[in-house]
């Protein structure tokens, strides 16, 4: 048991779980893997899925993960194409596994021998948090809150315990990490304000118009064409389009005539765009529009699939708050970032010292993904 990072005496005090049989089987199998390999044993590089992850001896099962994300995954599985769902599933599952494993590590460091008075106070905070959730998210109706939990296959007791653990972790971090957060000097606050102004300018949205002339074997949406478009033909179309725009023709009319992009029918009008969330095909166009002032038109931009001509119709109006108005907010933001960074450092240290089984946690993540809801459009076996 000591190899698994658990004090045998504390192990006796742990209340049994309903899935304790599954956990014991998983532990036995993984402990067997820890033995020196012999002929016929599984490869040390085995990536087969395992149903339980042990963090310093504390178990985390596939169901522990899925019960908090299953409801959202079911919605995504019914609305996304299989490839898009698979990517989203991997992101959500990975995030939940990481979050719960970190919660276990931090909970283990907290003082478990809380005095009765402290326990009562914590329970009062938990009650207050649940009341806040009921009031703000469920119109103050306990029945709606319980119905919301049932839809997700959860019980009030499970959710309460999750909230309680979160509050224990927050209290622990405030005691251990909080005192390490430093006060800012006047110059540091001023530099942070200068960075805030730069980021605000960099994130201003642009109103973009785009002439999109694809070439090759696919159209602007990536669909295969019956006949490939020669690159020289596309280049000549782009040159004629730019000549007309430079000659004073209305950009939108030229776009309707020459563009074959997704918004050609609307004069190439993409509306307000930002740097975030754009597909790689159109990233050169977004990058270009951010180099233009309102009313300016780019030169021809050649990519591996198309020629672009970009116009910045407008730049989003920007109101920068004064240093005095945002000083307190900047200080709070800076301290929060410090707190998050110090928390990351603490969690990284705890991970490096922890006993994790299986040694490759990706095997557990694989088991979670395999047990998750399947996309409705996926072929049936």
N, C-alpha and C positions, 0 to 999 in steps of 0.2 A: 504493500500500500504506500510506503514512503516513496517508492519510485514514481508513484503517480501524483506526488506533491500533496498528499493528504495526511494529516495527523491521525493515526489509528484511533486515538481517544475521541477526537472530534467526529470521526466517522460514525461512532456509536450513537452520537446525539442527533444525526441527520434523520429526519422523518422519511419513511419510505414513500416512493413515488408510485403512481399507478402503472408506470411503464418500467418499473425497476427490473423486471425479468429481461426485457430487451436490452437495458443498459448493462446488466451483468454479463449477458452473452457477448455484447460488443466489447466490453472490457477484457473478457477472457480471450477473445480473438486477437485483439490488439496486443495484449501482453504476450501472447504466443508469438506474434510477429517480432517482438522485442528480443526473443531468444536468438542465440547465435544460429545462423542459417546452416541447414544440413541439406543433403541431396534431396531434391524434390520439393523444397520449400519455395514459397512465392518469392518473386524477384523483389529486392529492396526498392526498386523503382516502381513498384505496383501502384497503379492509379485507380484501382477498382473502387467503387463507391462504398462508403461506410456510413451507417445510420446514426452514429453518435460521435460527437466531438468532446473530448475530455480536456478541460482547462484546469490545470492543477488538481485534477481528480473530480472536479465538478462536471456533471454531464450536461451536454446540450444536444438535444435530439432533433431530428428532422421536423417533427411535429412542433417542437418549441419554436422553430423558425416559421414554419408555414402558417401556423394559426394566426399570426399577426399580419401576414401579407396575402393570404389566400384569397380574401374577398376582392382585393384590388387586382390580383393576378387574373381572377376569373373574368373580370370586366375587360381587362386588356386582351385576354385570350379570345374573347368574342368579338373584339373590335379591330385588332391589328392583324396584318398578314403574318404568316408563320415566321418569316425571317426577322421582321421587326419585333415580333413578340419575343422571339428567342433572345434577341439582344437586350430588350427591356427586362426580361426575366432574369438574365444573368446579372444585370446591374442591381436590381432590387434585392435578389437573393444574396449577392455578395455583400451589399450594404447592411442587410439585416444580420447576417452571420457575424460580420465585423462588429456591429453595434452591440450585439448580445455577448460576444466573447469579451469585448472591452468592459462591458458592464459586470461580467463575472470577475474579471481581474480587479477592477476597482472595488467591487463589493468585498472581495477577499481581503483587501488591505484595510478596509474600514474596521473600526472597533465593534465587534459583534456583541460584546458584553455591555449593551446599553443599560443605563440605570432606568428603573421603572418610570421615574419622572420624565426622562428624556424620551422614552418610548411613547408615553402618553402624549407628549407634545408633538412628536412626529405624527402620530395617528390623527391629531387635530389638524395638522397641516394637510395630511392626505384627504381627510374629510372635506376641508375647505377647497382643495383642488378639484375634487369630484363635483362639489356643488357648483364651482365655477364652470366646469365642463357642461354640466346639465343646463345651467342658465344661459351660457353663451352659444352652445351648439345644438341644444335640444329644447329650446323655448321654455326652459325651466321645468320641464316635465320628466320626472323620473322614469315613467313608463316608456317614453320615447328613447331615453338613454339605454334602457335595458333591451328594447327592441333593436336598437342599433347594434348592441353587442351580440344579440342572438343572430342577427344577419351575418355576422362575422364568425360565428361559432365560438364566441367567448362568453365567459361568465363575469358578473360583477366582481367576484372574488379574484379572478385572474387579473382583471384590469387594475383592481385596487393594489394588488401585489406588485404589478409592473410600475405603477405610479410611486408606490412606497420605495421600491428599489431605486428609482430615478432620483427621488428626494434624498435618499441616503447617500447616493453618489455625489449629488450636488453639494451636500453638506460636507462630505469628505474632501472634495476638491476645494471648497471655500476655505477649509482649515489648512490644507497642505499646499495648495497652489496659490491661493489668494494672497497670502503674505509676501509672495515673491514678485507680485506685480508692482512695478516701480512707478513713482510719480514722474510726470513729464516736466522738463524745463520749458521756459518760455520759448526758447529757440526751437526745441523739438516740436512744440505745438504749431509754431509758425511753419516749419517744414512740412508737417503733416497737412496743414491747410493748403500749402502750395501744391502738394500731391493731390489733394481733394479737387482743387481747381483744374489741374491737368487732366485728371480722370473724367471730370464732368465734361470738359471740352471734347475729349477723345470719344466719349460715349453719346455725344449728340447724334440723334437720328438724322438720316438724310432721306429726302423725297427723290427717289431714283426713277429715271426713264431709261430703258435699255433697248437697243437694237441688237438682236441675237441672231446670228447667221451661222448655223451649224454646218459642219462638213463631215465626210466619212460615212460610216455605215449606220449611224443612229441619228434620230432627231433630237430636239432639245430636251425631250423628256426621257431619253434613253431607249426608246423603242426602235427596233430594227427597221431599216428602210428596205424597200424592194430593190432600189438601185442606189448605189453609193454616190455621194456628192463629191466631186473632185475639189481639192483644196483651192486650186487656182480659180475655179468658178466662184467659190464662196468669197475669196479674197477680192475679186473684181466687184462683186455685189457690195461688199463692205466699203470699198473705195468710192463707188458711185453714191452710196448712201451718205458717207461723210462729206463728199463734195457738195451734195444738195443741202445738207445741214449748214455747212460753212458758208454756202451761198445765200443763206437767209431763209430756207424752207422751214416750215414748222416741224419740229422734231417728231411730234406724235404722228403727223401725216407720213413722214418718211418711214417711221417705224411700222406703220400699217402696210406700207408698200414693200419694204424689204425684210423686215424681221420675221423670223419663223419661231420665235420664242413663245413661252407660255402666256405672255400678256400682250402679244402682238395685236390682238383684236382691240385692245384698250390703248393703243398708241404706245405700247411698251411701258405703260405706267405700273410700277411695282408698289406705289404708295411709299409709306415710311419704312425704311429698312435700318437694321443695325448690324453690327459685326457678328452678333451671336446667332447661332442656330441655322446659318445658311449652308446649303449643300455644297460640297467641294466644287462642283461644276461652275457655280456662279460666284465663288469666292474672289476670283480676279476682278469681277465687275464691282463687287462690294468694296474691295480694297481701293479700286480706282475712284469710286464716288466719294470716298473719304479724303481724297487728295484734292477735290474740287470745291470751289466756292459756289454759292447759289448762282444758277444761270450758266455755269461753265460746262463745256462738252469735252470729253476725252478724245485722244487720238484712237486709232484702231488698236484694240487689244487682241492679240492672237493667243489662243490656248490650244490644247491638244485636241479639242473637239469643236471649236467654234471661233468666230470673230465677234467681238463685242464693241459697241460704241455706247458710251455712258453719258448721260446728262444728269447733273445735280440740279433739280428744279428748286428745292428749298433746303435750308438747314434749320433744324428744329430750334426755335427760340430758347435761349438759355438764360436763366436768372441765377446768378451766383450770389448766395447769401454772404453777408459780410463776415469777417473774422469774428467780430464780437457776437454776432447772432448764433454762430455755429460752434463757438469755442467749447462750450460744455459738452455738446454732442460729439465733437471730435475727440475730446479727452476720453469720453466713455467708449467710443469706438476703438480708440487706440488701446485702452486697457483691456477691452474684450478680446482684441487680437492677441495681445500679450498672454492673456489667460488661456486662450485656445492653443497658442503655440506651446506654452508650458505644459498644458494638459497632454498635448500630442507627445511631448518629450517624455512625460511620465508614463504614458501608455506604452510607448516604444520600449522604455526601460523594463516595464513589467512583462512585456512580451518576451524580451530577450532572456529574462530570468525564469519564465514560466515553463512548466512541463506540459506540452501540447501533444495529445495523441488523437488521431494518427499524426506523425511528424509532418506529413503533407496535408494541411487542412483542406486543400483542393479536393481531396477525396470525399470529404463531408459535403462540401459545396456541390459536388457532382450529384450526391445522393439527394440533396434538397431539390436541385433542378429536375432530376428524373421523377421525383414525387410530386412536382408542382402541377397545377392545372395545365392541360394540353390545349393548344389552339383549336378552335372548332373546325377550322378549315383544313386541319392536318389530315392526311390520309389515314383511314382506319386499318389496323393490322388484319 
